[in-house]
Amino acid sequence: MYVYDQYDQQIVEDRVKQFRDQTRRYLAGELSGEEFRPLRLQNGLYIQRFAPMLRVAVPYGLLSSAQVRVLARIARDYDKGYAHISTRQNVQYNWPELEDVPEILAELATVQMHAIQTSGNCIRNTTTDQFAGVAKDEVVDPRPWCEIIRQWSTFHPEFSHLPRKFKIAVNGAVSDRAAIEVHDIGLEAVRNDDGELGFRVSVGGGLGRTPIVGSFINEFLPWQHLISYLDAILRVYNRYGRRDNKYKARIKILVKALTPEVFAERVDAEWAHLKDGPMTLTDAEVARVAAHFVDPAYQALQDEDALLAQQDAEHPGFARWRQRNTFAHKKPGYVAVTLSLKPTGVAPGDVTDKQLDAIADLADRYCFGEVRNSHNQNIILADVEQRQLFTLWGELREQGFATPNVGLLTDIICCPGGDFCSLANAKSIPVAEAIQRRFDDLDYLFDIGDIDLNISGCMNACGHHHVGHIGILGVDKKGQEFYQVSLGGNAGRDASLAQILGPSFAQDDMPDVVDKIIKVYVEQRTEEESFLDTYRRIGIDPFKERVYAANH
């Protein structure tokens, strides 16, 4: 993983000193709340419903065991004993005291971490595939490119006050596990007929109040021009993006207003001034960054098919977990393991300080001291030896990480909702728990198969409900919390936005509503047909008829 040089470290330490003084001045009454607001946002600090919320940057989701231990200590010493994994692969604390935040940032700096650009109208954390570098279907490891983007975008003077926040995702594999088409900029690594590396560039995707699937405006951007082309896109957005209405300020609104074709023309016109200039990437620069992402010291192993088959036969629980929570590795004898943070009764994505310490220990013993956060709000050990898998499973069961539900209905993506967020119209966490309790039969879950269920507490769509196969949105109806259901969303390749089912439901009705939706799918599906396949074949009407039948 990337290691700071002396300049990186100095920048982060200087930022800590700066914010320490800004916080002191605010608490002393020398800065007004309005003056302090942009300063705290630049350091990842929000004011939520009951307490501040601090969002810590985790570039492209990659963490060392040492960093995880510091995150655990912060949760224990400055919060209520837990942290939260966000859909941008970051870590959030929901209960820090404002006066403690400079101390937290100082502790983060000791392990090359910070909260810079995790909030505000700037370029946020660049995200990617949680299996980057180990996936069999990878065209190229996207992590060096994410790091190059991070270094370009951090403290970029032109882009520190954009019309609105800005999010970039990079995919390096055949499958899109980074959801690039619903980002402000999505980058897909591709090779042309000559085997040369480049990027397909999507612009104008996003969720929130106006969900839009992005448009590809460049089918092959040579890698040498990646940064200059991104710079051109941001310059066009910075110049023409609306600043009079924050709800119409995202780049997706500009791309739609201009049309993708006209937007691309303006980007090309701006790029003409930048192409082949100082921002052109060189082999030496890419090699410098890529050197931080070389393979760990893998052993020369063979796949343990016979051993695993025997263990599966003797331990059905292990077989079930291995089927759902492991992912094929590019190296023989290894496997990537997802630690589920979605057991019933726990807010999706939450992890305790003791669990964080345990994760750090597991990473040291099983995974070369590294872990990843996923945008699905789980944690990954990417380099586990197959022969150690059974032993690891036993430890994960003890720590509460072995729920075999990755990709299933109860592996819910969920924002903090009204329990924490001052923007939320309704609670999210109790709805997630009620659905998990209704679908606690693992045999039934396995029969249903892969389903993405996403829950957001408001139109800001932090739970990505627009791209859930089943999406749930909290809405306010005359001061009461209700929930709108949508179907048919997809965040991966061939991305699609979900269609609203109909009128909203009370919170207590939600498990029954989801149950009826699932029953329609089970009745209508053909052999080997996924929920999304069935929905796209039969349409929304059969689901609507079943769900609303009892109300007439």
Buried (B, 14 or more C-beta within 10 A) or exposed (E): BBEBEEEBBEBBBEBBEBBBEBBEBBEEEEBEEEEBBEBBBBBBBBBBBEBBBBBBBBBBBBBBBBBBBBBBBBBBBBBBBBBBBBBBBBBBBBBBEBEBBBBBBBBBBEBBBBBBBBBBBBBBBBBBBBBBBBBEEBBBBBBBBBBBBBBBBBEBEEBBEBBBBBBBBBBBBEEBBBBBBBBBBBBBBBEEEEEEBBBBBBBBBBBBEBBBBBBBBBEEBBBBBBBBBBBBBBBBBBEBBBEEEEEBBBBBBBBBEBEBEEBBBBBBEBBEEBBEEEBBBEEEBBEEBBEEBEEBEBEEEEBBEEEBEEBBEEBEEBBBBBEBBBBEBBBEBBBBBBBBBBBBEBBBBBBBBBBBBBBBBBBBBBBBBBBBBBBBBBBBBBBBBBBBBBEBBEBBBEBBBBBBBBBBBBBBBBBBBBBBBEBBBBBBBBBBBBBBEBBEEBEEBBEBBBBBBBBBBBBBBBBBBBBBBBBBBBBBEEEEBBBBBBBBBBBBBEBBBBBBBBEBBEBEBBBBBBEBBBEBBBEBBEEEBBBBEBBBEBEBEBBBEBBBEEEE
